[in-house]
Structures are given as structure tokens and as C-alpha cells.
Amino acid sequence: MGEPDPRLIHRLENALALARLVGEAPVFRKAISLLPAAALSDATVLICGETGTGKELVARAIHYLSERAPFPFVAVNCGAVTDTLIEDELFGHERGAFTDARHTRPGLIAQAQRGTVFLDEIEALTGHGQVSLLRVLQDQTFRPLGSREERRADVRFIAATNAEMSPRVSPATFRADLYYRLCVFRIELPPLRERQEDILPLAAHFLHKHATTELAHLDFSADARRALLGFDWPGNVRELENTVIRALWTCGSGVIEVGDLGLPGSEPAGAPAPARPTTYRALKRLAIDAFEREYLDRMMREHGGNVTRAARAAGKDRRELGKLLKKHGLDPRAFAAAPDPGGIPPAPA
């Protein structure tokens, strides 16, 4: 093989900067080396990786590097859309298409025209949804519910999964024809435990990203750095970011200590409890975080993990609620069959 094309290397550096993808580990650089080529193409991309490895950030990097960058990037969590709603979500509907359709509503494909549709948790897409999506990928057309007119789907599809797809490809789980149409480019993101040299740079990046002016002086102690390096990070980069955010608000001095991180098994035996913050701003942030987590937990239980219904009940946009769930490390699927402690049964999916 010859030398790498300098233009592709330049585009890769731009991708890292645009998406704030931090990392120099060889396994990580190898995983994202396909980004420039994927961006130059208009082909579908399948991004694979454990929860919290940064799949949406990679999808956004591909979008921002492509010719579609000036147009919308529209994300949908396939696990949060029921069988009965998938076509309405993707294609939209015309006024009068069904009983409560008082207004025409564009679907995600229409909203993303000339841009990118990001299909997160594609492995959770129902059989009916798989057929609907396959038809769009094959024909590049769609029809809103209640319409007789076929419309062109001028969008680029990027899908992501945290499951190993190959064993799932069967008529009973995931259609092989859809799988192979989705993975023209396949990008495998490594877990954080395989990128140990990136842990401290990422922690420093998140510290800088989230620190307010009053907290800009904070840094990690030597023990805290060792604890960060010694932890397995099952929640990957997202867990590391949440750990840094927590440490920012629980740190009682000018240095973040091991106890501020709250990592299981990282506190030395007999170590004193970390000092509780006393400033108004820090205490207010802790109170808000506690309220948010308790509220989200209750809403997810009441609605059986259905993000769409929970968002509607909370009076919030579904994507906004999804971001809050990610912020607090709450997986909607964990609530799918969980009974509410107050006795309210979960809503049917």
C-alpha cells in the first residue's frame, strides 16, 4: 500500500475537531480512519460500539465533513418508537390521515431533506419498521401516511448499534437484506478499556468543557489519576464524562481527589468522606441533579421505558428528554418491564 492521501488525513483531523472526538490510541485512530472516505461517499454507514463509546459524535463528524453539512442532522432512537408509530415518525402524515391528524406533520425524512438521518439503536427496530426502512433505502422514495404522492428521500442514512449484529441477522431478528444495505461502511468503535492512553486526556477535556469560571482552577490529584486509569469504565466515554461532572461539584478543595470521583472500589480503606460543597452554586447544582434523576426514574417506570410517552407526559421534547436520560446514565430499556414502586403498572409499548 502507498502513503495515505494527505487530503484524507486533513479531513480526518477536521472530523476530530468538529465532533470533539478526543483520542490518540492506535485502536481508536484505526476505527475512525474511515470517516473521511465515508464522508466523501453518500453511502450508508453502520457504527458499532458499546453504550457510551461516542457513536452519535462519529455520525455527526461524518455529516459535518460531507456535502450535506449545511442541511439538518436528524436523530431518532429506534428503541423508543413503537410498531404503530414508526411510519408516522419516519414519513409523517397528511391532515385527516387518521383520527387525531388535524394537521399535516412532516416525518423525520422530510425534516432531514438534503441532510442526514441518524438511526440510533437500529437493532431495536421492529420487523414492520425494518420493512419500511428497507423500502426507502431501495427506492429512495417515501409516502406520508394519507398521501397518494411518492416523494424523493434525498437523505443520507447513518445507523448505530450497541449489539453484535451478525448473530442477529436472521428472519426472526433482523433482516439480512437491510443489514447489508446499512453497512456499506462499518465503523467499530473500541470500548474505553481498550484505549487506556486516552483516559486522562479525555478526563482533562471534560474538565475543561464543564468547569465554570469559578472552577477553572481544578485539577486531578495523582491518586485520582491513578484511580481513573485503574477503573474498567463499563459505561465508556459517557461514564467518564459523568464522573468528571460529578467530581466538579463534589470537590471540596482546589484538587479533585479519589473520593470526589465516586468510583466503586476506588476509595482507600478508612479514607475520610470527601468534603461536601458549601457554595450556593454547587449545592443548587447537586439539588437539581438529584431532582432530575428522581423525576426521570419515576417517569420511565410509569411509562414502561417508553421515551415518547414519558416526554409527552413531562411536556418535553423527546430528544431533550433522551439527552437528560443519557446525562444521568438511565437506559430506557431497563424500565421496560419494571413495575412502579408506587403500584402504577408500566404503560404498554
C-alpha positions in Angstrom: 0.0 0.0 0.0 1.2 3.6 -0.7 1.2 6.6 1.6 -2.1 7.8 2.9 -3.7 10.6 0.9 -2.9 13.9 2.7 -6.3 15.2 1.8 -8.0 12.3 3.7 -5.7 12.9 6.7 -6.6 16.6 6.7 -10.3 15.7 6.6 -9.9 13.2 9.4 -8.3 16.0 11.6 -11.2 18.2 10.7 -13.6 15.4 11.7 -12.0 15.1 15.1 -12.1 18.8 15.7 -15.7 19.2 14.5 -17.1 16.4 16.6 -14.8 16.9 19.5 -13.5 13.4 19.2 -10.6 13.1 21.6 -8.1 10.3 21.3 -4.7 9.2 20.1 -4.9 5.5 20.9 -4.0 3.4 17.8 -7.1 1.3 18.1 -9.2 4.4 18.2 -7.4 6.1 15.3 -7.8 3.0 13.3 -11.5 2.8 14.0 -12.1 6.4 12.8 -9.8 6.3 9.9 -12.8 5.5 7.6 -14.5 8.8 8.5 -13.2 10.9 5.6 -13.9 8.2 3.0 -17.4 7.7 4.4 -18.0 11.5 4.3 -16.9 11.7 0.7 -19.3 9.0 -0.2 -23.1 9.2 0.1 -23.4 5.5 1.1 -24.9 4.2 4.3 -22.8 3.8 7.4 -23.2 1.4 10.4 -21.4 2.5 13.5 -21.0 -0.3 16.1 -19.8 0.0 19.7 -20.8 -0.4 23.3 -23.0 2.1 25.0 -21.2 5.4 25.6 -18.4 5.0 23.1 -19.5 8.1 21.1 -21.4 6.7 18.2 -23.6 9.8 17.7 -20.5 12.0 17.8 -18.9 9.9 15.0 -22.2 10.1 13.0 -22.1 13.9 13.4 -18.5 14.1 12.3 -19.4 12.2 9.1 -22.3 14.6 8.5 -20.3 17.7 9.1 -17.5 16.6 6.8 -19.9 15.7 3.9 -21.6 17.8 1.3 -24.7 17.6 3.4 -23.2 19.5 6.3 -25.3 22.7 5.6 -28.5 20.7 6.0 -30.2 19.0 9.0 -28.8 16.2 11.1 -31.9 14.4 12.5 -31.6 11.7 15.1 -34.1 9.1 16.1 -33.8 6.3 18.8 -35.3 3.2 17.2 -35.8 1.6 20.5 -38.2 4.4 21.6 -40.5 4.1 18.6 -43.3 1.6 18.6 -44.5 -0.5 15.7 -47.6 1.6 15.3 -45.7 4.9 15.2 -42.7 4.0 13.1 -44.2 5.0 9.7 -45.6 8.2 11.1 -42.3 9.0 12.7 -40.3 8.4 9.5 -42.7 9.5 6.8 -45.1 11.9 8.6 -48.8 12.2 7.7 -51.3 14.3 5.8 -54.2 16.1 7.5 -57.0 13.6 8.1 -54.8 10.5 7.6 -56.2 9.1 10.9 -58.4 10.2 13.8 -56.3 12.8 15.5 -54.4 14.0 12.4 -55.7 17.6 12.5 -52.6 19.0 10.8 -50.1 17.8 8.2 -46.9 16.8 10.0 -43.6 16.1 8.2 -41.7 13.0 9.3 -38.0 12.7 10.0 -37.1 12.1 6.4 -38.8 15.2 5.2 -37.3 17.2 8.1 -33.8 15.9 7.1 -34.1 16.6 3.4 -30.6 17.0 1.8 -29.2 16.2 5.2 -28.6 13.1 7.4 -30.9 10.8 9.3 -29.2 9.1 12.2 -30.9 5.8 13.3 -29.6 5.0 16.8 -30.2 1.5 18.4 -31.1 0.2 14.9 -31.1 -3.4 16.4 -34.3 -2.4 18.3 -36.2 -1.6 15.1 -39.3 -3.7 14.8 -40.0 -6.1 11.9 -42.5 -3.7 10.4 -40.1 -0.8 10.8 -37.3 -2.8 9.1 -39.6 -3.4 6.1 -40.5 0.3 5.9 -36.8 1.4 6.1 -35.7 -1.1 3.6 -38.2 0.2 1.1 -36.8 3.8 1.5 -33.2 2.6 1.1 -34.1 0.6 -2.0 -36.2 3.1 -3.8 -35.1 6.4 -2.3 -38.7 7.4 -2.1 -41.4 7.5 0.7 -45.0 8.3 1.0 -46.5 10.2 4.0 -49.5 8.5 5.7 -52.7 9.6 3.9 -50.9 10.8 0.8 -51.0 9.3 -2.7 -47.9 11.0 -3.7 -44.4 9.4 -3.7 -41.7 11.8 -2.5 -38.0 11.6 -3.0 -35.9 10.8 0.1 -32.9 13.0 -0.5 -31.2 12.0 2.7 -28.1 10.0 3.9 -28.7 7.3 6.4 -26.3 6.5 9.3 -27.2 3.8 11.7 -25.7 2.8 15.1 -25.9 -0.3 17.3 -24.5 -1.4 20.6 -25.3 -5.0 19.8 -23.3 -7.5 17.8 -25.3 -7.6 14.7 -24.0 -10.6 12.8 -25.7 -13.2 15.1 -28.9 -11.2 15.0 -29.1 -11.3 11.2 -31.9 -13.8 10.7 -35.6 -13.6 9.6 -36.6 -13.8 13.3 -34.5 -10.9 14.5 -33.0 -8.6 11.8 -33.4 -8.8 8.1 -30.2 -9.7 6.3 -31.0 -7.5 3.2 -31.5 -4.5 5.5 -28.3 -5.2 7.4 -26.2 -5.4 4.2 -27.7 -2.2 2.9 -26.9 -0.4 6.1 -23.3 -1.4 6.4 -21.6 -0.2 3.2 -19.2 1.4 5.6 -18.9 -0.3 9.0 -17.1 1.6 11.8 -16.3 -0.3 15.0 -15.6 1.9 18.0 -13.5 0.4 20.7 -14.5 0.5 24.4 -12.6 2.9 26.7 -10.9 0.0 28.5 -9.0 -0.7 25.2 -8.0 3.0 25.0 -6.2 3.4 28.3 -3.9 6.1 27.0 -6.9 8.2 26.1 -8.5 8.2 29.6 -6.5 11.1 31.1 -6.7 13.3 28.0 -10.4 12.7 27.9 -10.8 13.5 31.6 -8.9 16.7 31.1 -11.1 17.6 28.1 -14.3 17.1 30.1 -12.9 19.0 33.0 -12.2 22.0 30.7 -15.6 21.5 29.0 -17.7 21.6 32.1 -15.8 23.7 34.5 -17.3 27.1 35.2 -15.1 30.2 35.6 -15.1 29.6 39.4 -14.0 26.0 38.9 -11.5 26.5 36.1 -8.5 26.1 38.5 -9.4 22.5 39.4 -7.2 19.6 38.5 -6.9 15.9 39.4 -4.6 14.7 42.2 -2.1 11.9 41.5 -4.3 9.4 43.3 -7.3 10.5 41.3 -5.4 10.0 38.1 -4.4 6.5 39.1 -8.0 5.7 40.0 -9.2 6.9 36.6 -6.6 4.7 34.9 -7.4 1.7 37.1 -11.2 1.7 36.5 -12.8 -0.5 33.9 -15.3 2.1 32.6 -18.3 -0.2 31.6 -20.2 2.9 30.6 -17.2 4.0 28.5 -16.6 7.7 27.5 -20.1 8.8 28.6 -19.5 7.3 32.1 -16.1 9.1 32.3 -17.7 12.4 31.4 -20.5 12.0 34.0 -17.8 11.1 36.6 -15.9 14.3 35.8 -19.1 16.4 36.1 -19.8 14.8 39.5 -16.3 15.4 40.7 -16.5 19.1 39.7 -19.5 19.6 42.0 -18.4 17.4 44.9 -14.8 18.6 45.1 -14.3 20.5 48.4 -10.8 21.9 47.6 -8.7 23.0 44.6 -7.8 19.4 43.7 -10.1 16.6 42.7 -9.4 13.6 44.9 -10.3 9.9 44.6 -13.3 10.3 46.8 -14.8 13.0 44.6 -14.9 10.6 41.6 -17.3 8.2 43.3 -15.8 5.2 41.5 -16.7 1.8 43.0 -13.7 0.3 44.9 -11.5 3.3 44.3 -11.8 4.8 47.9 -8.9 3.7 50.1 -10.0 1.9 53.3 -10.5 4.2 56.2 -10.3 7.3 54.0 -12.4 10.3 55.2 -15.5 11.2 53.3 -15.0 14.0 50.7 -15.9 17.4 51.9 -19.4 18.4 50.9 -19.5 21.6 48.8 -20.8 24.7 50.6 -21.2 27.3 47.9 -24.7 28.2 46.8 -24.0 27.4 43.2 -22.6 23.9 43.9 -25.4 23.0 46.3 -28.0 24.2 43.8 -26.4 22.0 41.1 -26.5 19.0 43.3 -30.1 19.6 44.2 -31.1 20.0 40.5 -29.2 16.8 39.5 -30.9 14.8 42.3 -34.3 16.1 41.3 -33.7 15.3 37.6 -32.6 11.8 38.3 -35.5 11.0 40.6 -38.0 12.5 38.2 -36.7 10.7 35.2 -36.6 7.4 37.1 -40.2 7.8 38.1 -41.3 8.8 34.6 -39.5 5.9 33.0 -41.2 3.5 35.4 -44.6 4.9 35.0 -44.3 4.6 31.2 -42.5 1.3 31.0 -39.4 2.8 29.4 -41.4 4.4 26.5 -39.5 7.7 25.9 -42.1 9.1 23.6 -44.9 8.7 26.2 -42.7 9.9 29.0 -41.7 13.0 27.1 -45.3 13.8 26.3 -46.3 13.4 29.9 -43.4 15.6 31.0 -44.2 18.3 28.5 -40.8 18.0 27.0 -39.4 17.3 23.5 -38.5 13.6 23.1 -34.9 14.3 22.1 -34.5 16.7 25.0 -35.7 14.0 27.4 -33.4 11.5 25.8 -30.4 13.8 26.4 -31.4 14.0 30.1 -31.6 10.2 30.3 -28.1 9.9 28.8 -26.8 12.6 31.2 -27.9 10.6 34.2 -26.9 7.2 32.7 -30.5 5.9 32.6 -31.3 3.3 29.9 -35.0 3.2 28.9 -34.8 -0.5 28.2 -34.1 -1.2 31.8 -37.6 0.1 32.7 -39.4 -1.9 30.0 -40.8 -4.4 32.5 -40.1 -2.6 35.8 -43.1 -2.1 38.0 -43.5 1.4 39.5 -42.8 1.3 43.3 -46.0 3.3 43.8 -48.0 0.5 42.2 -48.6 2.1 38.8 -48.2 -0.5 36.1 -46.0 0.3 33.1 -47.8 1.6 30.0 -48.0 -0.9 27.2 -45.3 -0.4 24.5 
